[in-house]
Amino acid sequence: MKHSNKQRYVKEINIIDVFKSLPSGSWEFHMRRRLATTAGLAASGLMLSTLSAHPAAAAEKDCSVLDGIHIVAKGGGDQTYTSRNSLKDVYLWVKDTAADGHHVAVRLVTRRADGSTHVWSWHHMYSGQDTEDSWYTTASDPGGIRRVWHEVATFEGDTEIFSCLSEGENNIV
């Protein structure tokens, strides 16, 4: 069946599978931590599923941070694998979408060859609502880079409040 360009495709999300795809050993932690956000997603009619249906979402791995009801930050990135241990052209971006007094940040999360998780440094943005920033960098890990995610979060000072994790991408080099 053909669809017009104006129709949107809605992807059905099994939240358990999403959390199980997170870096090794962390899905239960993330499950408990995201319970309130998951309830907010259900209450808002899975607003994210229509947002991620945009064709550009497939090219860039991104996610939206919810405070339970509203999107308070967006971000993500992309990268090029150069070997089993390194990335080049790592592009990270974040946008603050709420006038809530919190700042936003984005970082890279990778899975090593042994299944452990490497959580990279946050890139913080303090400019406020409706501002966006981006960073270009590289990444190298002698333990290997087998899978990559982009994590976006809101902060109160140094305390992470809400976060999201983009869909992971496997290293096929």
N, C-alpha and C positions, 0 to 999 in steps of 0.2 A: 504494500500500500504506500503510495507516495504522499508526502507531507509538504505543504507549502513552507516557504522560508519563514513565514510569520508564526508557525506553530512551534511550541517549545516542547522539548522532550524532558520528561521527569524521570529521574533515576530512582528506583526503589532502594532504600538504604536499610540494611540490617545492622543496627548499631553495635551488636555484639561482634560481628565480623570486622567492623571498623576498628574497634578497640583491640581485638586480637591481632590486627595487622600492625599495631604499634610496636616500637622497639621491644625486643625480648625482655620478658620479666616485668613489664610495666603496665600491661593491660588492666590488671585488677586495680592498681592504684588509680589509673586514669578513669576507670569505670566508676569508682566511688566518687572521685573528684568531679566528674562531669554529670552526675545524676541530676543535679538541678538544671544544668544546661540542656540535658536531654528532655527533661520535662518542659522546658521553655520551647524547645524545638517542636514538640508535639502540639503545644498550645498555640504556636504561631503558624500552624498548618504546614510545617516543613518548608518554610520560606526559602531556606538554603537550596533546596533541590531545584527550584526554578532559577536561582541565581547561578548555580553551577552548570546549568544547561547551555549557557552561552558558548558559542564555538571557541572563543578565546580562552576559556577556562581549561580546555583540553591541552593547549599549547604550554601553558604556564601552570605550575602546581601552586595553588593558592587555597586559602580558607578564610572564613569569616568568624570572628569572635563574638559570641553572644553573652549578654549579661543575664540571660534567662528569657528575655523577650526581644530586646533590641540588638542590632548589630552595632558593636562599639568599636571594632577595629577590623581591618582587612589586611591581608598581606600574603606573601609567598615568595616565589622565585623560580629560578631555572638554573641549570648548570650543564657543563659538557664534561663527560667522563674522558680522561686522558689515559688512564690505566686502571688496574684493579685497586690502586692505592691513592689515586689523586683525581681532583676535579679542577677544571679551569673555567673561566668565564662564569663564575658563581655570581648570580644576580639575585639580590634579596631586596624586597620592598615592603613597606608598611604604610598604612593610612589610618589616621585617627578619625573616627566617624561620629564621636559623641562629645558633647560639652559636659563631661562628667568629672573633670579635675584630675583624671588619671592620664599617665603617659603610656605609650605603646612601644613594642619592641618586636624584633624578628630574629630568628637564628636558624642555623642548620643543625639537623640531627641526623646522624649516620649510624648504620649497623656495620660492625666489623666482621671479618671473616670468621671469628670464633663465636659470633652471635651476640657479643656485648654491644652496648650502645655508647656512642661518643656524642656528647651534647656540647656543641660549640658555643662560643661567647655570644651574648645578646648584642644586637645593634639597636640602641634606644633612640626614640624620637620624642622630644618634649614640646613640639611646636603648637599642639592643641588641635581642636576640632577642624576638620576639613583640610588638614595638611598631610602631605605625603613625602616620604624620603626613600632613597634607594642607595644600595651599596654594591660595588663590584669587588670581588675578592677571589682567592683560590683556596683550595683545601687539600691537604696531604696527610695521610695517616698510615704509618708503617704496619698497623694492624689490619689494614684493608678498608675499603669503602665498598660495601656490597649493596647498600640501599640508602636512599636519601629522602628525608622529609624536610619540610619547612614549618617551624613552629612560630606562631604569632600570639602575643599576649598583651594584656593590659596590666599595669602596675600601679600600686600605691606606694610611693617611695621605692624601696628595694623588694617589696612583697608582691609576688605574682598573684593576680586576682582571678582572671579568666584567661583561658587560652584555647587554641585550636591547633590541630596538626594537619598539614596537607596530605593528600594521597601520596603514598610512597612511590618511588621510582627505583627499579632495580638497575644495577650496573651490568651492562651487557658487553663490556669490553673484555 
